[in-house]
Amino acid sequence: MIRFFFLLLLLNIYTLSTLSAQTAQKNAAANRTYTNPLPVKLGDPYVLFTKGKYYMYGTGGHAKKGFAAYSSSDLVNWKDEGQVYFHDNKNGWSDPEAAWEGAYWAPEVYEVKGKFYLFYSAQWKENPTKEAENFRIGVAVADKPTGPFIDLTNQPIFDPGYPIIDANVLFDKDGNVYLYYSRCCYKHSVESEVATWAKNKGWFQEIEESWVYGVELKPDFSGVIGDPVLLLRPPVNMKDEQAEWESRSVTTKEVNRRWTEGSVAFRKGDTYYMMYSANYFGGQHYAVGYATASKPLGPYTKASNNPVLQKNTARGGNVTGTGHNSITYSPDGKEMFCVYHGRTKVTGDERVVFIDRMQVKNGKITVFGPTTTPQKLPVKNKN
């Protein structure tokens, strides 16, 4: 009898140790992965890496008429750093009472000579003709990535005479700096085969479009050099290979606008890449494509494998509205990541942050997403 109880005790100990080991293995595996979407509720996410740490900025979240920031050491676990830009700083030029609560949108932060510069869009308070969309781009500066950011001057960087959003800045190797932005759809109706098609169906009388422009920036960001150059726009002809995916908001009768916005430019070798988002930012068809050029201000040629990021519902997934991305790298600098917002059946209309691996190979961009299954953590160790 004693021998029986002794054997039973050994069996229980073995079973418990086996279960404990299995649990530890599962926990270890979980600690080596992450799953999208991340627990960060932002649109238009932008990630800055500085001094071994990541900082994320974006539209909305808990910020009130300004911008919040989050910090992370691994791109996955994020700490709320609070609001870092307030519209009522001493040089504030925006109108917080205008439509969309002042439209504080799409912040991007760059580190230059130990200072941090925040480029963003907002409604300009100089609005004598009472335009509903009076967006311009400004820049604020801080000593830390967590602010507080103070506008450089009490006015936008420049006034092109039409509303603009979605600032993105490229620091080229020759020392020149370029600002890319999107001219808004507002009061910008454009003739095209898609517009004629929609009008003939009795859906829309006109189609408004947003276009991406580029212009050289002054080194101190106090203004621009020369005139803006048109870089990207939706296709005019329906036979254009880009027309189908860039026109889905119109062809599904969602809205009478075609967008080209949320541009992000970077250089690999001798090629300039410009990623951009098309379709209604509040709809399911929001998607990302890219174009390439040999010079910062083009001309740019759209890629044949567009879109490189779009909803996955046709493949059984539940992610829609994928767009307005930025790019960043793993802590060891070897892995490239696409940071973007999207929606799921669980999040509904709320935009949440996703990060997925991407690569540039033989001049071609591939984004491995959207994913909602466990993914390997970004590599930490440098070697």
C-alpha positions in Angstrom: 0.0 0.0 0.0 2.8 2.4 0.9 4.5 1.6 -2.4 1.2 2.4 -4.2 0.9 5.8 -2.6 4.5 6.5 -3.3 4.1 5.7 -7.0 0.9 7.8 -7.1 2.8 10.8 -5.5 5.6 10.5 -8.1 3.0 10.4 -10.9 1.4 13.6 -9.6 4.7 15.3 -9.3 5.6 14.3 -12.8 2.2 15.5 -14.2 2.4 18.8 -12.4 6.0 19.4 -13.6 5.0 18.5 -17.2 2.0 20.9 -17.1 4.2 23.6 -15.6 6.8 23.1 -18.3 4.1 23.3 -21.0 2.7 26.4 -19.5 6.1 28.0 -19.3 6.7 27.1 -23.0 3.4 28.6 -24.0 4.2 31.8 -22.0 7.6 32.0 -23.5 6.2 31.6 -27.0 3.6 34.3 -26.2 6.4 36.6 -25.0 8.2 36.2 -28.3 5.2 37.3 -30.4 2.7 40.1 -30.8 -0.7 40.3 -32.3 -2.4 43.1 -34.3 -4.1 45.4 -33.7 -2.0 47.0 -31.0 -3.8 48.5 -28.0 -3.3 52.0 -29.4 -6.3 53.9 -30.7 -4.9 56.4 -33.2 -5.2 57.2 -36.9 -2.4 58.2 -39.2 0.3 56.7 -36.9 3.9 57.9 -37.2 6.9 56.4 -35.4 10.1 58.2 -34.5 13.2 56.2 -33.3 15.7 58.1 -31.2 18.3 57.1 -28.5 17.1 53.5 -28.5 13.4 54.3 -28.0 10.4 54.6 -30.2 7.8 57.3 -30.0 4.4 57.2 -31.8 2.2 60.1 -32.7 -1.1 60.2 -34.6 -4.6 61.7 -35.1 -7.1 61.5 -32.3 -6.8 59.2 -29.4 -7.2 61.0 -26.1 -5.6 64.3 -27.3 -7.9 67.3 -27.1 -7.3 69.7 -29.9 -3.7 68.7 -30.2 -1.6 65.5 -30.2 -0.6 62.8 -27.8 2.5 60.5 -27.8 3.3 57.0 -26.8 6.7 55.4 -26.2 8.1 51.9 -26.5 11.3 49.9 -26.5 10.1 47.1 -28.7 7.5 48.6 -31.1 4.8 46.4 -29.4 4.3 47.5 -25.8 3.5 51.2 -25.7 3.4 53.7 -22.7 1.0 56.7 -22.9 3.1 59.8 -22.6 0.1 62.1 -22.5 -0.6 65.1 -24.7 2.5 66.7 -26.1 1.1 69.5 -28.4 -1.6 71.9 -27.4 -3.2 74.3 -29.9 -3.1 77.2 -27.5 0.6 77.4 -27.2 2.1 80.9 -27.4 2.4 80.7 -31.3 -0.7 78.7 -32.0 -2.2 79.7 -35.4 -5.1 77.2 -35.7 -8.8 77.5 -35.1 -9.9 74.9 -32.5 -13.6 75.9 -33.1 -13.5 75.1 -36.8 -14.9 71.9 -38.3 -13.6 68.6 -36.9 -12.6 70.4 -33.7 -9.8 72.2 -35.6 -8.8 69.1 -37.6 -5.5 68.4 -35.8 -4.4 65.6 -38.1 -1.4 63.5 -39.1 1.5 64.6 -36.9 5.0 63.5 -37.8 8.1 64.3 -35.7 11.7 64.5 -36.9 14.9 64.9 -34.9 17.3 67.6 -36.3 20.4 68.7 -34.4 19.1 67.7 -31.0 15.7 69.3 -31.5 12.4 67.6 -32.3 10.1 69.1 -35.0 6.4 68.2 -35.3 4.8 68.7 -38.7 1.0 68.6 -38.6 -2.3 69.7 -40.3 -5.0 72.0 -38.7 -7.7 74.5 -39.6 -6.1 77.9 -40.2 -7.8 80.7 -38.3 -7.2 83.1 -41.2 -10.3 82.3 -43.1 -12.0 85.4 -44.6 -14.1 83.4 -47.0 -15.4 81.0 -44.3 -14.1 77.8 -46.0 -15.3 74.6 -44.4 -11.9 73.0 -45.1 -9.2 75.6 -44.5 -6.4 73.2 -43.6 -2.8 74.2 -43.7 0.5 72.7 -42.4 2.5 74.0 -39.5 5.6 73.0 -37.6 6.3 73.1 -33.8 9.5 72.4 -31.9 10.5 70.8 -28.6 13.6 69.8 -26.7 12.2 66.3 -26.1 10.2 63.9 -28.2 7.5 64.1 -25.5 7.2 67.9 -25.9 5.9 70.3 -25.1 5.9 71.3 -28.7 5.7 75.1 -29.5 4.9 76.4 -32.9 7.9 78.0 -34.6 5.8 80.9 -35.8 2.2 82.1 -35.5 1.3 81.0 -39.0 1.5 77.9 -41.3 4.7 77.1 -43.1 3.2 78.4 -46.4 -0.1 79.1 -48.1 -0.5 77.5 -51.5 -4.0 78.9 -51.9 -5.9 75.7 -51.3 -6.4 73.4 -48.3 -3.5 70.9 -47.6 -2.9 68.1 -45.1 -0.6 65.1 -44.4 2.8 66.6 -44.2 5.8 64.2 -44.8 9.4 65.4 -44.8 12.4 63.9 -46.6 16.0 64.8 -45.6 18.0 63.9 -48.7 21.7 62.9 -48.6 22.7 66.2 -50.4 21.3 68.2 -47.4 18.2 69.4 -49.2 14.9 69.0 -47.4 11.5 68.3 -49.1 8.0 68.6 -47.9 5.3 66.4 -49.4 1.6 67.0 -48.8 -1.9 66.3 -50.1 -4.1 69.0 -51.7 -7.5 68.3 -50.3 -10.5 67.2 -52.4 -12.5 70.2 -51.2 -13.7 72.3 -54.2 -11.4 70.4 -56.5 -13.6 68.7 -59.0 -11.7 66.9 -61.8 -12.8 65.6 -65.1 -12.0 61.9 -65.7 -13.5 58.8 -67.2 -14.4 57.7 -63.7 -16.2 61.0 -63.1 -18.1 60.7 -66.4 -19.0 57.0 -65.7 -20.4 58.0 -62.2 -22.4 60.9 -63.6 -23.9 58.7 -66.4 -25.1 56.3 -63.7 -26.8 59.1 -61.9 -24.7 58.6 -58.8 -22.6 61.8 -58.6 -22.6 65.1 -60.5 -18.9 65.6 -60.0 -15.9 63.8 -58.5 -13.4 65.8 -56.3 -9.8 64.6 -56.0 -6.8 65.1 -53.7 -3.4 65.1 -55.2 0.1 64.8 -53.7 2.6 67.6 -54.2 6.2 68.1 -53.2 8.2 71.3 -52.6 11.7 72.1 -51.2 11.8 73.3 -47.7 14.0 76.0 -46.3 16.6 74.5 -43.9 15.1 76.2 -40.9 11.5 75.2 -41.9 10.4 78.8 -42.1 9.0 78.5 -45.6 9.4 76.8 -49.0 11.8 77.2 -51.9 10.2 77.4 -55.3 6.8 76.3 -56.4 5.1 73.0 -55.5 5.3 70.1 -58.0 2.4 67.8 -58.7 3.7 64.2 -58.0 0.7 61.9 -57.8 -3.0 62.0 -58.7 -5.7 59.4 -59.4 -5.8 57.9 -62.9 -7.7 59.8 -65.6 -8.5 56.8 -67.7 -10.4 53.8 -66.5 -8.1 51.5 -68.4 -5.2 52.6 -66.3 -4.0 49.6 -64.2 -4.3 51.8 -61.0 -7.8 53.0 -61.7 -9.7 50.0 -60.3 -8.2 50.1 -56.8 -7.9 53.9 -56.5 -11.5 54.4 -57.5 -13.3 51.9 -55.3 -14.9 54.6 -53.1 -16.6 56.0 -56.2 -17.3 52.7 -58.0 -19.0 51.3 -54.9 -21.1 54.5 -54.6 -19.5 55.2 -51.2 -18.6 58.9 -51.8 -17.9 61.3 -54.7 -14.2 61.7 -53.9 -10.9 60.1 -54.9 -8.0 60.5 -52.6 -4.3 60.5 -53.0 -2.9 61.2 -49.5 -0.9 60.1 -46.6 2.4 60.0 -48.5 5.6 58.8 -47.0 8.8 59.1 -48.9 12.1 57.4 -48.4 15.2 56.5 -50.4 16.8 53.1 -51.0 20.0 53.2 -53.1 19.4 55.5 -56.0 15.6 55.1 -55.9 13.0 57.3 -54.2 9.9 55.5 -53.0 6.7 57.2 -52.2 3.9 55.2 -50.5 0.4 56.8 -50.5 -3.1 56.0 -49.5 -6.2 56.0 -51.8 -10.0 55.9 -51.3 -12.2 57.2 -48.5 -10.2 57.3 -45.2 -13.4 56.5 -43.3 -14.4 53.5 -45.4 -13.4 49.9 -45.9 -11.6 50.4 -49.2 -8.7 52.6 -47.8 -5.6 51.1 -49.2 -1.8 51.7 -49.8 0.2 51.8 -53.0 3.6 53.3 -53.9 5.5 55.0 -56.7 9.1 55.4 -57.5 11.4 58.1 -59.0 15.0 58.9 -59.5 14.7 62.4 -58.0 12.9 63.7 -54.9 10.4 65.7 -56.9 9.9 63.1 -59.5 8.5 62.3 -61.9 7.0 59.3 -60.0 5.8 56.1 -61.6 3.2 54.0 -59.8 4.1 50.4 -59.2 2.5 47.5 -61.0 1.9 45.5 -57.8 -0.3 48.1 -56.2 -2.0 48.1 -53.8 0.5 46.6 -51.4 -1.8 46.9 -48.4 -5.6 46.6 -48.4 -8.5 45.0 -46.5 -8.3 41.2 -46.1 -12.0 40.4 -45.9 -11.9 38.7 -49.3 -9.4 36.2 -47.8 -11.6 35.5 -44.7 -10.0 38.2 -42.5 -11.8 41.0 -40.6 -9.5 44.0 -41.3 -10.6 46.9 -43.4 -9.7 50.6 -43.9 -5.9 50.0 -43.9 -3.9 53.1 -44.7 -2.0 56.3 -43.9 1.2 54.4 -43.1 4.7 55.3 -41.9 7.8 53.1 -41.9 10.2 52.2 -39.1 12.9 49.6 -38.4 13.5 47.0 -35.7 15.9 47.9 -32.9 18.7 46.1 -34.7 18.0 48.1 -37.8 17.6 45.0 -40.0 13.8 44.6 -40.3 11.5 47.1 -41.9 8.0 47.7 -40.6 4.9 49.3 -42.0 3.0 51.2 -39.3 -0.6 52.0 -40.3 -4.2 52.2 -39.0 -7.1 49.9 -39.7 -10.4 48.7 -38.4 -11.7 45.3 -37.4 -15.1 43.9 -36.6 -14.3 44.4 -32.9 -13.1 48.0 -33.2 -15.9 49.1 -35.5 -15.3 52.6 -36.8 -12.5 53.3 -34.4 -9.0 53.4 -36.0 -6.4 51.3 -34.3 -2.7 50.8 -35.0 -1.1 47.8 -36.8 2.5 47.1 -37.5 3.6 44.5 -40.1 6.8 43.6 -41.7 7.7 45.0 -45.1 10.6 44.7 -47.5 12.1 46.5 -50.5 13.7 44.0 -52.9 14.7 44.6 -56.5 12.8 47.9 -56.5 9.6 46.3 -55.3 7.8 47.0 -52.0 6.0 44.1 -50.3 3.9 44.6 -47.1 3.2 41.3 -45.2 -0.2 42.3 -43.9 -2.6 43.0 -42.6 -2.1 40.3 -40.0 -4.2 39.4 -36.9 -2.3 36.2 -36.0 0.7 36.0 -33.7 3.9 37.5 -35.3 7.5 37.4 -34.2 8.6 40.3 -32.1 11.0 42.8 -33.8 14.6 41.7 -33.3 16.2 43.6 -30.4 19.8 42.6 -30.3 22.4 44.3 -32.5 25.1 42.1 -33.9 
